[in-house]
């Protein structure tokens, strides 16, 4: 078991557009479906895996380009430490002041380490100065507990 880290920052409007944050349905729309439904399916099928947008389900980071992996660790504590470093780095820009406190951030890191040790994934998001968003994720791999059929980006 090991852990891959991901980080995304961008406009809130882009983050809120969920079209490319959901994997395509395994079956295409049936023949005769509305043209806009067919076009949306084609767009998602073509771009979901290559888009840098955070997926709605954390495990699906694993199908994104390997270049989006910000780090890989065998130990949960090391992966959680990376999260803590990123949270501390971005904390001065958090939109909500109560999210910036060092005690609160330390609790998030502790909770992340526990979850990762148990084989789970961790995903944190924070609004930054308007209108930006920060998404951080650490995904457990080999296999992922939520979606075990997803490939490891190291393979």
C-alpha positions in Angstrom: 0.0 0.0 0.0 1.2 3.5 -0.8 -0.2 7.0 -1.2 -0.3 9.5 -4.0 -0.8 13.3 -3.4 -2.6 15.8 -5.6 -3.1 19.5 -5.5 -5.3 21.8 -7.6 -6.0 25.5 -7.4 -8.2 27.4 -9.7 -11.3 29.5 -10.2 -14.3 28.6 -8.1 -16.4 28.8 -11.3 -14.3 26.1 -13.0 -14.3 24.0 -9.9 -18.1 24.3 -9.6 -18.6 23.1 -13.2 -19.0 19.4 -12.4 -19.2 18.2 -16.0 -15.6 17.2 -16.1 -15.4 16.1 -12.5 -17.5 13.0 -12.9 -16.3 10.0 -14.8 -18.3 9.1 -17.9 -21.0 6.5 -17.5 -19.8 3.1 -18.6 -22.5 3.0 -21.3 -23.0 5.7 -23.9 -26.4 7.2 -24.3 -28.7 5.1 -26.4 -29.3 5.9 -30.1 -31.9 8.6 -30.5 -30.9 10.4 -27.3 -31.0 14.2 -27.3 -28.1 15.7 -29.1 -26.9 17.7 -26.1 -26.8 14.5 -24.0 -24.7 12.7 -26.6 -22.4 15.7 -26.9 -22.0 15.9 -23.1 -21.2 12.2 -23.0 -18.6 12.6 -25.7 -17.0 15.6 -24.0 -16.7 13.8 -20.6 -15.5 10.5 -22.2 -12.8 12.4 -24.1 -11.7 14.8 -21.3 -12.3 13.3 -17.9 -9.1 11.4 -17.7 -6.9 14.3 -19.0 -8.6 17.1 -17.1 -6.7 18.5 -14.1 -9.9 19.2 -12.3 -10.4 17.3 -9.0 -12.8 14.4 -9.5 -15.9 14.3 -7.3 -14.8 10.9 -6.0 -11.3 11.1 -4.6 -10.2 7.7 -5.9 -10.6 8.9 -9.5 -7.5 11.0 -9.2 -5.7 7.7 -9.9 -6.9 7.8 -13.6 -5.6 11.3 -14.1 -2.3 12.0 -15.8 0.7 10.9 -13.8 2.1 14.4 -14.1 -0.5 15.5 -11.6 0.9 13.4 -8.8 2.7 15.7 -6.4 4.3 13.0 -4.3 4.2 9.3 -3.4 4.8 7.8 0.0 4.8 4.3 1.5 4.1 5.7 5.0 0.7 7.3 5.8 2.5 9.8 8.2 4.7 11.1 5.4 1.7 11.6 3.1 -0.2 13.4 6.0 2.8 15.6 6.6 2.7 16.7 3.0 -1.0 17.6 3.5 0.0 19.6 6.6 2.7 21.5 4.8 0.3 22.4 2.0 -2.4 23.5 4.4 0.1 25.7 6.3 1.4 27.1 3.0 -2.1 28.1 1.8 -3.7 28.9 5.2 -3.0 32.7 5.0 -5.1 32.7 1.9 -8.1 30.7 3.3 -11.3 32.7 2.9 -12.6 31.6 6.3 -10.4 32.9 9.1 -11.4 30.1 11.5 -9.9 27.5 9.0 -6.4 29.1 9.5 -5.7 28.2 13.1 -2.7 25.9 13.7 -4.6 23.7 16.1 -7.4 23.1 13.6 -4.8 22.3 10.8 -2.9 19.9 13.1 -6.2 18.1 13.8 -6.8 17.7 10.1 -3.3 16.3 9.6 -3.8 13.8 12.5 -7.2 12.7 11.1 -5.6 12.3 7.6 -2.8 10.1 9.0 -5.4 7.8 10.7 -7.5 7.5 7.6 -4.6 6.8 5.4 -3.2 4.2 7.8 -6.6 2.5 7.5 -6.4 2.4 3.7 -8.7 5.3 3.1 -8.4 8.4 0.9 -8.3 12.0 2.2 -9.6 15.1 0.4 -9.6 18.6 1.7 -10.9 21.7 0.0 -10.8 25.3 1.0 -12.0 28.5 -0.5 -9.2 31.0 -1.0 -9.4 34.7 -1.7 -12.3 35.1 -4.1 -12.9 33.5 -6.4 -10.4 30.7 -6.0 -10.5 27.2 -4.6 -7.8 24.8 -3.3 -8.3 21.0 -3.5 -5.8 18.7 -1.8 -6.0 14.9 -1.9 -4.0 11.9 -0.9 -5.2 8.7 -2.5 -4.3 5.2 -1.2 -3.3 2.8 -3.9 -2.6 -0.9 -4.5 -5.5 -1.3 -4.5 -7.7 1.7 -3.6 -10.4 0.5 -1.1 -13.2 2.6 -2.6 -12.6 1.7 -6.3 -10.2 -1.3 -6.4 -10.3 -1.7 -10.1 -8.6 1.7 -10.7 -5.0 1.4 -11.9 -2.0 2.8 -10.0 -0.4 5.7 -11.8 3.0 4.1 -11.0 2.2 1.1 -13.2 
